[in-house]
Amino acid sequence: MVTKLDPAACVVGLGFIGLPTAVLIANEQIPVLGVDIKKEVVDSVNAGSLHFVEPGLESLLKRVVTSKQLRASIKPEVAGIYLICVPTPTLADHRPDLSFLDAAVAAIAPVLRRGAMLVIESSSPVGTTESVRDRLAELRPDLQMPYRDGPDADVAIAYCPERALPGRLVDEIEHNDRVIGGVTANCSLRVLAFYERFVKGRCFTTDTRTAELCKLAENAYRDVNIAYANELSMICDRFGLDVKELILLANLHPRVNILQPGPGVGGHCIPVDPWFIINGAQNESRLIRSARNVNLSKTKWVIEKIRNHIRQRMQRVPNQTAKEMTIAFLGLAFKPDIDDVRESPAVEIALEVAQSHPGEVWAVDPFVTQLPASLKGRVSLKELAYARTKADIVVLLVRHSAFLSVATESEDFLDFS
């Protein structure tokens, strides 16, 4: 039982996955230490305050902080189990950036004790968990790492990817099925016993590489399906057809379920994870690479459509210069009704247009209170009512609930949501 230690669990990374995971563990009366390198995040958590928008999470956070089941720090401490929930982005050339994961492992190593468990939840290339074991063996030669099955190892190491959607994080972390891949079968069983204490979904055990690829395959599957919808939208535009009507009619087929297109693909997982597969299996991942390129190209396509519309408006309204023309973008988040702008195509679109358009560019998003760094000085945040009446061109990029009544027949209203 890991509860003999206080904290019993140490969750490293208090973002969209780490914080709700820490809260749900603490809610089961398991003492938890949450760790984050950002002092403002640590202070916010210790005050029982949520630093991002997520329905239902703040009340749970306040409860476990008040009951002293959860506290936060900038450094890990001795614990029974460590859960690593840090970002694993890609570099400019799409190679995996595991620097945050490496830093987390280095921070945990000095406080790792015999009998502890370490679990990676961050999306990772195949083979990452084994590499972490090897790194820990170098950093802590006094501990026996799990290289063969059996009870002899001092530490259990496993990979257990999250399956959670922003906007539904609490419910999905608690109730979705989980895949636990230990570096040995004994590691899987030890980690399984812990996850079954706070996860109500089913937990399945496997090896680390299967678990790692399972997570990547899930998001690549979604990327491929979104790419089909996005490609179909561009085909419909070529033929002058309404893609939404087409999809509605096609989905009447009992074995067809085409997704809705959008301006691209955002978030920390779907636009990132396929590259982990592509980098590890370049010759075998042709469809996955093609889908990724289609979704990237859809964002560029939207930007060009907006620029074309600006040129067309200037021909229709010759007495207005480009500098006098204001463009308002509705939505900056990567999906409706959240504040998460990570990898958001809406942010990229607003930035590209703002960099080339001499007039004012506005953004409207009821969930985003501060502009991403890339947009500061180039784009202004405005209220919806003001933007609708004052902007010359209004572009809907994210279908937030607040925008559902915005659609208009105006030829200067563009809907790419």
Buried (B, 14 or more C-beta within 10 A) or exposed (E): EBBEBEBBBBBBBBBBBBBBBBBBBBBBEBBBBBBBBEEEBBBBBBEBEBBBBBBEBBEBBBBBBEEEBBBBBEBBEBBBBBBBBBBBBBEEEBEBBBEBBBEBBEBBBEBBEEBBBBBBBBBBBBEBBBBBBEBBBEBBEEBEBBBEBEEEBBBBBBBBBBBBBBBBBBBBBBBBEBBBBBBBBBBBBBBBEBBBBBBEBEBBBBBBBBBBBBBBBBBBBBBBBBBBBBBBBBEBEEEEEEBEEBBEEEEEEEEEEBBBBBBBBBBBBBBBBBBBBBBBEEEEBEEBBEBBEBBBBBBBBBBEBBBEBBEEBEEEEEEEEEEEBBBBBBBBBBBBBBBBBBBBBBBBBBBBBBEEBEBBBBBBBBBBEEBBEBBEEBBBBBEBEEBBEEBBBBBBBBBBEBBEEBEEEEEBBBBBB
